[in-house]
Amino acid sequence: MSYTKVIFAFILFLFPSIFFAQDNFISFWQPGIALNYKVSKRYSHNFSIVHRNTIYDTNDLQFRLRQLDLIHFSNFNIGLNQVFSVGLLYRFADIYDAGRFNEFRTTQQYNFTKRPAIVRYGHRLRAEQRFSSINTLYRFRYRFTLDLPLEGETLDIKETYLIGSSETLVTLASGLSPIYGQRFNLIFGWLISEKTKLQGGPEYRLSNFTGDTLHQLFLMTSLVFSL
């Protein structure tokens, strides 16, 4: 089966809301820029700035600035394709909407990858603590990812690649019932140079899928630099 057929089948599987109308639907454009900095063979940093913009909400086409995230991760290579990371995030929200609240977030993460052939598989476990002036949320996430080059068996400069993932989330808070979510994304990337990548693609999110489900479609774009 050709890559084109595989990709098209993957889109049909991961993004059913694109082909069938949904209630409670919101769409966003989320551009970002990231810097990966390798300190040593086993220790690295990741810095990123991400901006979220509303495109469509409540049957109305609109463009509205929503929030800005400043993110840092410290990554520790613990061997055998395993990385443990700790992260900090600060979200500016009230400067765009007085009814929303800024958020500070701490993250602990374990990531395992394996490449038996040209496809690389990844498993990620993440725990987050989300602090705001109104409550504290605890979120637990599991993500399965695959990525592969689209032009041959290895990724060379000026060539493209594909990243697909599925992630399950649960959010807990005192006095609230658990909130379950599911996310699917399909990201296409271009290796511009040895240290620069351009990535973009859709991400589909189901929030609170055991209750009043909210459907969200994101257009994700990012420019990634590595030092």
Secondary structure, DSSP 8 states (H G I E B T S, - for coil): --HHHHHHHHHHHH-HHHHS--SSEEEEEEEEEEEEEEEETTEEEEEEEEEEEEEEETTEEEEEEEEEEEEEEEEEEEETTEEEEEEEEEEE-TTT-TTS--EEEEEEEEEEEE-SSSSEEEEEEEEEEEE-SS-EEEEEEEEEEEEEESSSSS--TT-EEEEEEEEEEEEE-TTS--EEEEEEEEEEEEEEETTEEEEEEEEEEEESTTSS-EEEEEEEEEEEEE-
